[in-house]
Amino acid sequence: MFCSAQMTSRQHGLSLDAVRACAQIITELAPQDPNGFANLYFTAQANVAAGSPFFPASYHAGGAPAFGLATEAADLAVSAFEASTKVQEGLQRFQHAVQSHTDRLQAIANDLQTQTGCIFNGIDISLAPFPEQASSLGTALERMGIGQVGLHGSLAAAAMLASALDQVSFPRVGFSGLMFPQLEDAALAQSAADGVLLVKDLLMYSAVCGTGLDTIPLPGDTSPQQLAALLLDLAALALRLDKPLTARLMPVPGKRAGEETSFDFPFFVNSRVMQLSAEPLGAVMEQSPPIPIFPRSWD
C-alpha cells in the first residue's frame, strides 16, 4: 500500500505542523525494515493536485471515477541522443518520440473512457528511469555532453530536456517532468556513490525540471528535525514556483553517510548513503499557523 501526506495547500500555504508530521512519519517508518525500505511506500508532497497517476503521490479528491496514464519515459531521451551530434538534433528526436508515444496512448485512453465511462484526466509522461543504462535519465544528460551527472552543466541539460517536453502537445496530468530517483537510476546511483551528486543538487534540479527528491538513502541517525528542515525547503520551492514536488526519503538504519546500500530489490540499483547538510530549525520556526508563500509575479 502506498500513501502520502500534503505539506502545503494553495489556499493556506505551507504548514509547519504538516512538515514536522511528515518528518516524524519518515523517522518511524525507517526501522520497520532493516534497510529502511518501508519509506518506499510513503511520500511527503507539496502542491500536488489530485489525479496524478504516479504512486505514491496519486490520490483522488472525490467526484466521478477518473484515470490517468503514467509512463517511465527516460529511455526516449537516452535513445534520442544516442546518434545525435548536436543538442538541438537530439531534442528534436526526443520531441518526435514523445509525440508519437503520447498520440498512441491518447487514442487508447479515449477508447477506455468511451468503454468504461471513467474520465480520462491525461498523461504524465515524466522521464522516470529504470535501473539500467538504457533507461537512465542520468545517462541521457551525459549523452548531452555532461561529463557526469552532478557536475556543472547538468542543470542546464535537464532544463533543455524539460523545456523540449513542455513543447509537445498532449493532455497533461501530474508532473510531466524529469524524475531523479537516486536508487532507480544507474547513472545517478553511480554519481552519488562517487560523491559528485548531492542532495542539494537534486533539490536544485527540481527548480527547473524535476519532481522532487525520490528514493534518497540517508544516514540512519538522521533526526526528524533534520528531515523537517529538508522538507521545508522542498515545500517552499513547490509553492514559490507553483509546481508539484514530492520527497521520498529513506533513512537506512545503522548506515552512515558514504556507506554502501544493500537493497535486494529488482527496481533498485545500490549506491551510497547521502550526506544531509541539515540541522534542527530554530524556535522561530516552531508552532505556527500555515504560512502563505505565493508564486512570484513578473507582471
DRENVOPA-577768 format. One record per residue: residue number from 0; z, x, y of N, C-alpha, C, CB in turn. Coordinates in steps of 0.05 Angstrom, whole numbers. Glycine has a CB too. Layout:
BEGIN
- nr; nw; nu; nv; caw; cau; cav; cw; cu; cv; cbw; cbu; cbv
- NUM; Z; X; Y; Z; X; Y; Z; X; Y; Z; X; Y
...
//
This chain:
BEGIN
- nr; nw; nu; nv; caw; cau; cav; cw; cu; cv; cbw; cbu; cbv
- 0; 0; 17; -24; 0; 0; 0; 0; 17; 25; 24; -19; 0
- 1; -18; 11; 44; -19; 25; 69; -5; 9; 91; -48; 31; 77
- 2; 7; 22; 110; 20; 7; 132; 18; 24; 157; 50; 1; 125
- 3; 23; 11; 180; 21; 24; 206; 41; 12; 225; -8; 22; 217
- 4; 45; 25; 247; 62; 15; 269; 50; 22; 295; 91; 27; 266
- 5; 51; 3; 314; 39; 7; 340; 60; 19; 360; 29; -20; 351
- 6; 52; 39; 374; 69; 52; 394; 63; 43; 422; 66; 82; 393
- 7; 40; 29; 426; 32; 20; 452; 21; -8; 452; 10; 40; 463
- 8; 18; -19; 475; 2; -44; 478; -11; -43; 506; 20; -69; 475
- 9; -34; -55; 508; -48; -55; 534; -33; -71; 554; -77; -65; 530
- 10; -18; -91; 545; -3; -108; 564; 22; -94; 575; 5; -134; 550
- 11; 36; -79; 558; 62; -69; 566; 63; -38; 567; 83; -78; 546
- 12; 43; -24; 557; 43; 5; 559; 55; 18; 534; 57; 13; 583
- 13; 68; 41; 540; 79; 58; 519; 108; 52; 514; 75; 88; 526
- 14; 115; 47; 489; 143; 41; 482; 156; 66; 470; 144; 18; 461
- 15; 175; 77; 485; 190; 100; 475; 206; 93; 450; 209; 111; 496
- 16; 216; 68; 449; 231; 59; 425; 212; 59; 401; 243; 31; 429
- 17; 188; 50; 404; 169; 49; 382; 161; 77; 373; 144; 33; 389
- 18; 158; 95; 392; 152; 123; 386; 174; 135; 369; 148; 140; 412
- 19; 199; 131; 377; 221; 142; 362; 223; 129; 334; 248; 139; 377
- 20; 218; 103; 333; 219; 89; 307; 198; 100; 288; 215; 59; 311
- 21; 174; 106; 298; 153; 117; 281; 161; 145; 272; 126; 119; 297
- 22; 172; 161; 289; 182; 188; 281; 203; 186; 260; 193; 203; 306
- 23; 221; 166; 262; 241; 163; 242; 230; 154; 215; 262; 142; 251
- 24; 210; 137; 216; 197; 128; 191; 184; 152; 177; 175; 106; 197
- 25; 169; 168; 192; 156; 192; 180; 177; 210; 167; 141; 207; 202
- 26; 200; 214; 181; 221; 231; 171; 233; 220; 145; 243; 234; 192
- 27; 237; 194; 144; 249; 182; 120; 229; 180; 97; 259; 154; 127
- 28; 203; 178; 103; 184; 177; 81; 179; 204; 68; 157; 167; 92
- 29; 183; 226; 84; 176; 253; 74; 190; 260; 48; 184; 273; 95
- 30; 216; 256; 44; 229; 264; 19; 224; 245; -4; 258; 267; 24
- 31; 209; 224; 0; 204; 205; -23; 186; 218; -44; 192; 179; -12
- 32; 173; 240; -37; 156; 254; -55; 160; 284; -50; 125; 246; -52
- 33; 160; 301; -70; 165; 330; -66; 145; 343; -46; 163; 344; -92
- 34; 121; 332; -44; 101; 343; -26; 99; 327; 0; 74; 343; -39
- 35; 116; 308; 4; 114; 292; 28; 91; 273; 28; 112; 309; 52
- 36; 81; 267; 4; 56; 251; 1; 59; 222; 10; 48; 252; -28
- 37; 83; 212; 11; 86; 184; 19; 75; 178; 47; 115; 176; 17
- 38; 75; 198; 64; 65; 194; 91; 35; 191; 92; 73; 217; 109
- 39; 21; 195; 70; -8; 189; 69; -13; 160; 75; -20; 197; 42
- 40; 7; 143; 68; 3; 114; 70; 13; 102; 96; 17; 101; 46
- 41; 22; 118; 114; 33; 108; 139; 20; 122; 163; 63; 111; 141
- 42; 13; 106; 183; 3; 118; 208; 17; 106; 232; -27; 115; 210
- 43; 24; 123; 251; 33; 114; 277; 8; 112; 295; 55; 133; 290
- 44; 4; 89; 308; -21; 86; 322; -17; 76; 351; -39; 67; 307
- 45; -37; 82; 367; -36; 75; 395; -63; 64; 404; -28; 100; 412
- 46; -62; 41; 416; -86; 29; 428; -107; 22; 407; -98; 48; 448
- 47; -98; 17; 383; -117; 9; 361; -119; -21; 360; -108; 21; 334
- 48; -142; -32; 363; -146; -61; 363; -147; -71; 334; -172; -68; 377
- 49; -142; -96; 331; -144; -109; 304; -173; -108; 295; -133; -138; 305
- 50; -176; -107; 268; -203; -109; 257; -215; -82; 250; -220; -122; 275
- 51; -202; -60; 256; -212; -34; 248; -212; -32; 218; -195; -11; 261
- 52; -234; -24; 205; -235; -24; 176; -223; 1; 163; -263; -27; 167
- 53; -215; 21; 178; -205; 45; 166; -175; 43; 161; -210; 70; 184
- 54; -167; 47; 136; -138; 48; 129; -128; 76; 137; -134; 43; 98
- 55; -102; 78; 144; -82; 57; 145; -80; 43; 172; -55; 67; 137
- 56; -100; 46; 189; -99; 35; 216; -107; 5; 216; -116; 50; 235
- 57; -119; -4; 195; -130; -31; 194; -109; -52; 194; -149; -34; 170
- 58; -113; -73; 210; -95; -96; 208; -110; -121; 219; -69; -91; 225
- 59; -99; -144; 212; -111; -169; 220; -92; -183; 239; -118; -187; 196
- 60; -103; -194; 261; -85; -206; 281; -86; -237; 281; -93; -197; 309
- 61; -95; -248; 258; -96; -277; 256; -124; -287; 262; -76; -290; 274
- 62; -128; -313; 258; -154; -325; 263; -170; -325; 237; -168; -309; 284
- 63; -196; -329; 241; -214; -332; 218; -217; -306; 202; -242; -341; 228
- 64; -222; -308; 176; -227; -284; 160; -250; -268; 171; -232; -292; 130
- 65; -247; -242; 170; -268; -224; 181; -268; -198; 165; -263; -219; 211
- 66; -290; -183; 168; -291; -157; 154; -308; -138; 171; -304; -160; 126
- 67; -303; -113; 167; -319; -91; 179; -325; -71; 158; -304; -79; 203
- 68; -343; -53; 164; -351; -32; 145; -343; -5; 157; -382; -33; 140
- 69; -330; 11; 140; -322; 38; 148; -338; 58; 131; -291; 42; 145
- 70; -347; 79; 143; -363; 99; 129; -351; 127; 132; -392; 99; 138
- 71; -356; 144; 112; -350; 172; 113; -376; 186; 118; -336; 183; 87
- 72; -382; 191; 144; -409; 199; 152; -411; 228; 161; -419; 181; 173
- 73; -391; 245; 155; -393; 273; 164; -417; 287; 152; -368; 287; 157
- 74; -425; 278; 128; -448; 291; 114; -474; 288; 130; -452; 280; 86
- 75; -476; 267; 146; -500; 263; 162; -502; 285; 183; -500; 236; 176
- 76; -480; 293; 195; -480; 315; 214; -486; 342; 201; -453; 316; 229
- 77; -474; 346; 178; -479; 371; 164; -509; 374; 157; -463; 373; 137
- 78; -521; 353; 146; -549; 353; 139; -567; 357; 163; -557; 328; 124
- 79; -560; 344; 185; -577; 345; 209; -580; 373; 220; -565; 327; 231
- 80; -560; 390; 217; -561; 417; 227; -568; 438; 206; -535; 424; 240
- 81; -573; 429; 182; -579; 448; 161; -604; 464; 166; -582; 433; 134
- 82; -625; 450; 176; -650; 464; 181; -658; 465; 211; -673; 450; 166
- 83; -639; 458; 228; -645; 457; 257; -640; 484; 269; -628; 436; 271
- 84; -658; 492; 287; -656; 517; 301; -646; 514; 330; -682; 532; 301
- 85; -646; 489; 340; -636; 483; 366; -616; 460; 365; -660; 476; 385
- 86; -596; 460; 382; -576; 439; 382; -589; 412; 387; -555; 444; 404
- 87; -607; 410; 406; -619; 384; 412; -634; 373; 388; -638; 386; 436
- 88; -648; 391; 374; -662; 382; 350; -643; 371; 329; -678; 406; 337
- 89; -621; 384; 325; -601; 375; 306; -589; 348; 314; -579; 395; 302
- 90; -583; 345; 340; -572; 320; 349; -591; 297; 346; -564; 322; 379
- 91; -617; 302; 350; -637; 281; 346; -639; 273; 316; -664; 290; 356
- 92; -638; 293; 299; -638; 288; 270; -614; 271; 262; -639; 314; 254
- 93; -591; 278; 274; -567; 263; 268; -569; 234; 277; -543; 277; 282
- 94; -579; 230; 301; -581; 203; 311; -600; 186; 294; -591; 203; 340
- 95; -622; 198; 286; -641; 183; 269; -628; 175; 242; -666; 200; 264
- 96; -613; 194; 231; -599; 188; 205; -579; 166; 209; -586; 213; 194
- 97; -563; 167; 230; -543; 146; 235; -557; 119; 239; -526; 153; 259
- 98; -578; 119; 255; -592; 93; 260; -603; 82; 234; -615; 98; 280
- 99; -614; 98; 217; -625; 89; 192; -604; 77; 174; -639; 112; 177
- 100; -581; 90; 172; -559; 80; 155; -547; 55; 166; -538; 102; 152
- 101; -542; 54; 192; -530; 30; 204; -548; 6; 203; -521; 36; 233
- 102; -574; 10; 205; -593; -12; 203; -591; -25; 175; -622; -3; 208
- 103; -589; -8; 155; -587; -19; 127; -560; -33; 123; -592; 3; 107
- 104; -539; -20; 133; -513; -32; 129; -510; -58; 144; -491; -12; 139
- 105; -522; -60; 168; -520; -84; 183; -534; -107; 169; -532; -80; 211
- 106; -557; -101; 157; -572; -122; 142; -555; -133; 119; -599; -111; 132
- 107; -542; -114; 104; -525; -123; 82; -502; -139; 91; -515; -98; 66
- 108; -489; -130; 113; -466; -144; 124; -473; -172; 134; -453; -128; 146
- 109; -496; -174; 146; -505; -201; 156; -509; -220; 133; -531; -198; 172
- 110; -520; -210; 111; -523; -226; 87; -496; -235; 76; -539; -211; 65
- 111; -477; -217; 75; -450; -223; 66; -437; -244; 84; -432; -198; 64
- 112; -441; -242; 110; -430; -262; 128; -441; -289; 122; -435; -253; 157
- 113; -467; -290; 117; -480; -316; 111; -470; -328; 85; -511; -313; 110
- 114; -467; -310; 65; -459; -320; 39; -429; -329; 38; -463; -298; 18
- 115; -412; -315; 52; -383; -319; 49; -371; -335; 72; -369; -293; 47
- 116; -384; -335; 95; -372; -347; 119; -352; -330; 134; -359; -373; 111
- 117; -347; -306; 123; -329; -287; 137; -344; -274; 160; -319; -265; 117
- 118; -331; -270; 182; -343; -259; 206; -347; -229; 202; -326; -265; 231
- 119; -371; -219; 208; -376; -191; 208; -369; -179; 235; -406; -185; 201
- 120; -348; -162; 235; -339; -150; 260; -355; -127; 270; -310; -142; 257
- 121; -367; -112; 251; -383; -89; 259; -379; -66; 240; -375; -80; 287
- 122; -389; -42; 248; -389; -18; 231; -374; 4; 246; -418; -9; 225
- 123; -356; 17; 231; -343; 41; 241; -356; 65; 226; -312; 40; 236
- 124; -375; 77; 239; -389; 99; 225; -378; 126; 234; -419; 98; 231
- 125; -351; 128; 234; -338; 153; 241; -346; 176; 223; -307; 149; 241
- 126; -347; 200; 234; -354; 223; 218; -329; 232; 203; -365; 246; 236
- 127; -322; 216; 183; -299; 223; 166; -309; 241; 143; -286; 197; 154
- 128; -294; 263; 138; -304; 282; 118; -293; 276; 90; -295; 310; 126
- 129; -303; 293; 71; -293; 294; 44; -288; 323; 38; -314; 280; 23
- 130; -269; 330; 20; -262; 358; 17; -282; 375; 2; -236; 359; 2
- 131; -307; 376; 12; -327; 395; 2; -344; 402; 26; -344; 382; -21
- 132; -357; 426; 25; -371; 436; 49; -393; 417; 58; -382; 463; 43
- 133; -407; 404; 39; -430; 387; 46; -421; 362; 62; -444; 378; 21
- 134; -396; 356; 61; -386; 332; 75; -363; 339; 95; -376; 311; 56
- 135; -365; 363; 106; -343; 373; 123; -352; 372; 152; -336; 402; 115
- 136; -336; 359; 169; -342; 358; 197; -340; 386; 209; -323; 339; 212
- 137; -320; 401; 199; -317; 429; 209; -342; 445; 203; -293; 442; 196
- 138; -354; 441; 179; -379; 455; 173; -401; 447; 192; -387; 449; 144
- 139; -403; 422; 199; -423; 413; 218; -420; 427; 245; -421; 382; 222
- 140; -396; 430; 255; -391; 443; 280; -399; 473; 278; -362; 441; 289
- 141; -393; 485; 255; -400; 513; 252; -431; 517; 250; -387; 525; 227
- 142; -445; 498; 238; -474; 499; 238; -486; 494; 265; -485; 478; 218
- 143; -471; 483; 283; -480; 480; 311; -477; 506; 327; -464; 458; 325
- 144; -466; 527; 314; -464; 553; 327; -436; 562; 332; -478; 552; 352
- 145; -415; 547; 324; -388; 555; 328; -380; 574; 305; -368; 531; 329
- 146; -369; 598; 312; -362; 617; 292; -343; 607; 271; -350; 642; 305
- 147; -323; 593; 280; -303; 580; 262; -290; 557; 278; -282; 600; 251
- 148; -288; 534; 265; -277; 511; 279; -248; 518; 288; -278; 486; 262
- 149; -242; 513; 313; -217; 520; 324; -220; 541; 346; -198; 531; 303
- 150; -242; 556; 345; -248; 575; 367; -260; 560; 391; -268; 597; 357
- 151; -259; 573; 414; -271; 560; 438; -301; 555; 433; -267; 578; 462
- 152; -309; 532; 442; -336; 522; 437; -335; 498; 418; -353; 544; 426
- 153; -313; 497; 402; -310; 475; 383; -309; 448; 397; -285; 479; 365
- 154; -294; 447; 418; -291; 421; 433; -318; 412; 444; -271; 424; 456
- 155; -334; 431; 455; -360; 424; 466; -378; 414; 444; -372; 448; 480
- 156; -378; 427; 421; -395; 418; 399; -387; 390; 390; -394; 438; 375
- 157; -361; 385; 388; -352; 359; 379; -360; 338; 400; -321; 359; 376
- 158; -358; 345; 425; -365; 326; 446; -395; 319; 445; -358; 337; 474
- 159; -412; 339; 439; -440; 334; 436; -446; 314; 413; -455; 360; 431
- 160; -433; 318; 391; -437; 300; 368; -427; 272; 375; -422; 311; 343
- 161; -404; 270; 388; -393; 244; 395; -411; 230; 414; -365; 247; 406
- 162; -422; 244; 434; -440; 232; 453; -466; 223; 440; -446; 252; 476
- 163; -476; 238; 422; -500; 230; 407; -495; 205; 391; -510; 253; 389
- 164; -472; 203; 379; -464; 180; 363; -462; 155; 381; -438; 184; 348
- 165; -452; 159; 405; -449; 136; 424; -475; 124; 431; -434; 146; 449
- 166; -497; 140; 430; -523; 130; 440; -538; 115; 418; -539; 154; 449
- 167; -528; 115; 394; -541; 100; 372; -533; 70; 374; -534; 111; 344
- 168; -552; 53; 370; -547; 24; 373; -540; 11; 346; -572; 10; 385
- 169; -515; 1; 345; -506; -14; 322; -480; -29; 330; -501; 4; 297
- 170; -473; -51; 317; -449; -65; 324; -424; -49; 316; -448; -93; 310
- 171; -408; -42; 336; -386; -24; 332; -359; -39; 328; -383; -5; 355
- 172; -342; -26; 312; -315; -36; 309; -298; -11; 302; -312; -58; 286
- 173; -273; -12; 309; -255; 11; 302; -259; 35; 319; -259; 18; 273
- 174; -261; 59; 306; -262; 84; 320; -291; 92; 327; -249; 106; 303
- 175; -308; 94; 308; -335; 104; 311; -335; 130; 327; -353; 83; 327
- 176; -319; 149; 316; -316; 175; 329; -316; 197; 308; -290; 176; 345
- 177; -304; 219; 314; -302; 242; 296; -274; 244; 285; -311; 268; 310
- 178; -271; 247; 259; -245; 249; 247; -240; 278; 238; -243; 230; 222
- 179; -216; 288; 245; -209; 316; 239; -184; 317; 221; -204; 331; 265
- 180; -186; 307; 196; -162; 308; 178; -161; 336; 165; -164; 286; 157
- 181; -140; 350; 171; -138; 378; 161; -140; 380; 131; -112; 390; 169
- 182; -127; 362; 116; -126; 364; 87; -149; 351; 73; -100; 352; 77
- 183; -167; 338; 88; -190; 325; 76; -216; 338; 83; -191; 296; 84
- 184; -215; 361; 96; -239; 375; 105; -237; 404; 98; -243; 371; 136
- 185; -256; 415; 82; -254; 442; 72; -253; 463; 95; -277; 448; 54
- 186; -270; 459; 115; -272; 479; 137; -247; 477; 154; -297; 474; 153
- 187; -237; 453; 160; -213; 450; 176; -189; 463; 162; -207; 421; 182
- 188; -187; 457; 136; -165; 468; 120; -165; 499; 120; -167; 458; 91
- 189; -189; 511; 119; -191; 540; 119; -184; 551; 147; -219; 549; 111
- 190; -193; 538; 168; -187; 547; 195; -157; 545; 200; -203; 532; 215
- 191; -145; 524; 191; -116; 521; 195; -101; 542; 179; -107; 493; 187
- 192; -110; 547; 155; -98; 568; 138; -100; 595; 151; -110; 568; 110
- 193; -122; 600; 165; -127; 626; 178; -112; 628; 205; -156; 630; 183
- 194; -99; 606; 213; -85; 607; 239; -103; 603; 263; -70; 632; 241
- 195; -128; 596; 258; -147; 592; 280; -145; 564; 292; -176; 597; 270
- 196; -140; 544; 275; -138; 516; 284; -109; 508; 286; -154; 498; 265
- 197; -101; 497; 309; -73; 490; 314; -71; 460; 319; -62; 506; 337
- 198; -47; 450; 317; -42; 422; 323; -51; 415; 351; -12; 415; 320
- 199; -46; 433; 370; -54; 428; 398; -84; 426; 400; -44; 450; 416
- 200; -99; 441; 384; -128; 440; 385; -137; 412; 376; -140; 461; 366
- 201; -126; 402; 354; -134; 376; 343; -128; 354; 363; -120; 371; 317
- 202; -105; 356; 377; -98; 336; 397; -118; 338; 420; -69; 340; 407
- 203; -126; 362; 428; -145; 366; 449; -172; 354; 442; -148; 396; 456
- 204; -181; 358; 417; -207; 347; 409; -206; 316; 410; -214; 356; 380
- 205; -183; 304; 406; -181; 275; 407; -188; 264; 435; -152; 267; 400
- 206; -185; 281; 455; -191; 272; 482; -221; 267; 487; -181; 293; 502
- 207; -238; 280; 471; -267; 278; 476; -281; 264; 453; -279; 304; 481
- 208; -269; 262; 430; -285; 252; 408; -269; 242; 384; -303; 273; 398
- 209; -245; 252; 380; -231; 248; 355; -217; 222; 353; -212; 270; 351
- 210; -204; 218; 331; -190; 193; 325; -160; 198; 323; -200; 180; 300
- 211; -151; 222; 329; -122; 228; 329; -116; 251; 311; -107; 204; 320
- 212; -91; 251; 300; -81; 272; 283; -78; 261; 254; -53; 283; 293
- 213; -93; 272; 236; -94; 260; 209; -89; 280; 187; -122; 247; 205
- 214; -71; 272; 169; -63; 289; 146; -56; 317; 155; -85; 290; 124
- 215; -37; 319; 172; -28; 345; 183; -2; 353; 169; -23; 343; 214
- 216; -2; 374; 152; 23; 382; 139; 41; 398; 159; 17; 400; 114
- 217; 66; 389; 161; 85; 401; 179; 109; 412; 164; 93; 381; 201
- 218; 124; 430; 177; 148; 440; 163; 167; 418; 154; 163; 460; 182
- 219; 180; 422; 131; 197; 402; 121; 222; 396; 138; 206; 409; 93
- 220; 230; 416; 154; 254; 412; 170; 247; 401; 198; 269; 438; 173
- 221; 222; 392; 202; 215; 380; 228; 233; 356; 233; 185; 372; 229
- 222; 245; 355; 256; 264; 334; 262; 249; 309; 273; 285; 343; 283
- 223; 261; 286; 271; 248; 262; 283; 244; 265; 313; 264; 237; 277
- 224; 262; 280; 326; 259; 284; 355; 235; 301; 361; 285; 298; 366
- 225; 229; 321; 345; 205; 337; 349; 180; 320; 344; 205; 362; 330
- 226; 180; 304; 322; 158; 287; 317; 153; 267; 340; 163; 271; 291
- 227; 174; 257; 351; 172; 238; 373; 158; 250; 397; 199; 227; 381
- 228; 163; 276; 402; 150; 289; 425; 120; 291; 421; 162; 318; 429
- 229; 112; 297; 396; 83; 298; 390; 70; 270; 391; 79; 310; 362
- 230; 84; 251; 380; 73; 223; 380; 71; 213; 409; 91; 205; 364
- 231; 90; 221; 426; 89; 212; 454; 64; 223; 468; 114; 223; 469
- 232; 57; 248; 463; 32; 259; 474; 8; 243; 465; 29; 288; 466
- 233; 7; 237; 439; -16; 223; 428; -18; 195; 440; -14; 221; 397
- 234; 4; 181; 442; 4; 154; 452; -4; 153; 482; 32; 141; 449
- 235; 5; 172; 497; -2; 174; 525; -32; 179; 529; 14; 195; 540
- 236; -42; 197; 512; -71; 203; 512; -88; 179; 506; -77; 226; 492
- 237; -79; 163; 487; -94; 139; 479; -95; 119; 502; -81; 126; 455
- 238; -73; 115; 516; -73; 96; 538; -88; 107; 563; -44; 90; 546
- 239; -84; 132; 569; -97; 143; 593; -127; 144; 590; -87; 172; 598
- 240; -137; 149; 565; -166; 150; 561; -177; 123; 550; -172; 172; 541
- 241; -159; 104; 546; -166; 78; 536; -183; 80; 510; -182; 62; 557
- 242; -171; 94; 490; -185; 97; 465; -164; 95; 442; -199; 125; 464
- 243; -173; 87; 418; -155; 85; 396; -149; 113; 384; -166; 67; 374
- 244; -123; 119; 379; -115; 143; 367; -93; 138; 347; -105; 164; 388
- 245; -92; 153; 325; -71; 150; 305; -60; 177; 297; -83; 136; 280
- 246; -37; 176; 285; -24; 201; 275; -14; 196; 247; -1; 209; 294
- 247; -24; 212; 228; -14; 212; 201; -3; 240; 195; -37; 204; 180
- 248; 23; 242; 201; 36; 268; 199; 52; 270; 173; 56; 272; 223
- 249; 51; 294; 161; 62; 297; 134; 81; 321; 132; 40; 300; 114
- 250; 106; 318; 141; 126; 339; 136; 129; 343; 106; 153; 331; 148
- 251; 128; 369; 98; 129; 376; 69; 156; 387; 63; 106; 396; 62
- 252; 172; 373; 47; 200; 382; 41; 200; 411; 30; 213; 363; 21
- 253; 218; 427; 41; 221; 454; 32; 201; 474; 42; 221; 454; 3
- 254; 180; 466; 56; 160; 484; 65; 165; 492; 94; 132; 471; 62
- 255; 157; 517; 101; 159; 526; 128; 131; 531; 139; 175; 552; 129
- 256; 128; 533; 165; 102; 538; 177; 89; 563; 165; 105; 541; 208
- 257; 64; 561; 159; 49; 583; 147; 48; 584; 117; 60; 608; 157
- 258; 66; 569; 104; 66; 568; 75; 43; 551; 64; 93; 559; 64
- 259; 33; 557; 40; 11; 542; 28; 21; 515; 18; -1; 558; 6
- 260; 3; 495; 21; 9; 469; 9; 1; 469; -20; -5; 446; 25
- 261; 11; 450; -35; 5; 449; -64; 1; 420; -73; 28; 462; -80
- 262; -16; 406; -58; -22; 379; -65; -41; 378; -89; -35; 364; -41
- 263; -36; 360; -108; -53; 355; -131; -65; 328; -128; -37; 358; -158
- 264; -87; 326; -111; -99; 301; -104; -128; 306; -99; -85; 289; -78
- 265; -146; 291; -113; -174; 298; -111; -187; 295; -84; -189; 281; -130
- 266; -173; 281; -66; -185; 277; -39; -172; 296; -19; -180; 248; -30
- 267; -157; 315; -28; -145; 335; -10; -155; 363; -18; -114; 334; -12
- 268; -157; 380; 2; -161; 409; -3; -136; 423; 9; -188; 420; 10
- 269; -124; 441; -6; -100; 453; 3; -104; 472; 27; -86; 467; -19
- 270; -84; 475; 43; -85; 491; 67; -58; 504; 71; -94; 474; 92
- 271; -50; 507; 96; -23; 517; 102; -9; 498; 121; -25; 546; 116
- 272; 17; 498; 119; 34; 481; 137; 30; 491; 166; 64; 483; 128
- 273; 26; 472; 183; 21; 478; 211; 47; 481; 227; 4; 456; 224
- 274; 47; 500; 245; 70; 502; 263; 69; 481; 285; 70; 531; 277
- 275; 92; 469; 291; 93; 448; 311; 109; 459; 335; 106; 422; 300
- 276; 95; 461; 358; 108; 470; 383; 120; 446; 397; 87; 485; 401
- 277; 144; 438; 388; 157; 415; 399; 187; 418; 398; 148; 389; 384
- 278; 200; 408; 418; 229; 407; 419; 237; 378; 426; 241; 427; 440
- 279; 262; 371; 421; 271; 344; 428; 268; 338; 458; 300; 340; 420
- 280; 261; 314; 464; 258; 306; 492; 285; 304; 506; 243; 279; 494
- 281; 285; 307; 532; 310; 306; 548; 320; 277; 551; 306; 319; 574
- 282; 344; 275; 563; 357; 249; 565; 341; 230; 583; 385; 253; 577
- 283; 325; 240; 601; 310; 222; 618; 290; 206; 602; 295; 238; 640
- 284; 283; 215; 578; 264; 200; 561; 279; 183; 540; 246; 220; 546
- 285; 305; 179; 544; 320; 162; 525; 313; 133; 530; 350; 167; 528
- 286; 331; 115; 523; 326; 86; 524; 312; 78; 549; 352; 70; 521
- 287; 290; 64; 546; 273; 57; 569; 256; 33; 561; 256; 80; 578
- 288; 251; 15; 580; 231; -6; 574; 203; 7; 572; 231; -28; 597
- 289; 184; -8; 561; 157; 3; 559; 147; 14; 586; 137; -18; 548
- 290; 133; 36; 584; 123; 50; 608; 93; 45; 611; 129; 80; 607
- 291; 84; 32; 632; 55; 28; 635; 41; 54; 641; 50; 8; 658
- 292; 20; 59; 626; 2; 81; 631; -26; 70; 633; 4; 104; 609
- 293; -39; 72; 655; -65; 59; 659; -88; 79; 657; -66; 45; 686
- 294; -111; 70; 647; -134; 87; 647; -142; 94; 676; -158; 73; 633
- 295; -151; 118; 680; -159; 127; 707; -185; 113; 715; -162; 157; 708
- 296; -185; 103; 739; -209; 91; 750; -223; 111; 768; -202; 65; 766
- 297; -249; 114; 764; -265; 133; 780; -280; 119; 803; -284; 148; 762
- 298; -274; 94; 807; -287; 79; 829; -277; 89; 856; -283; 49; 826
//
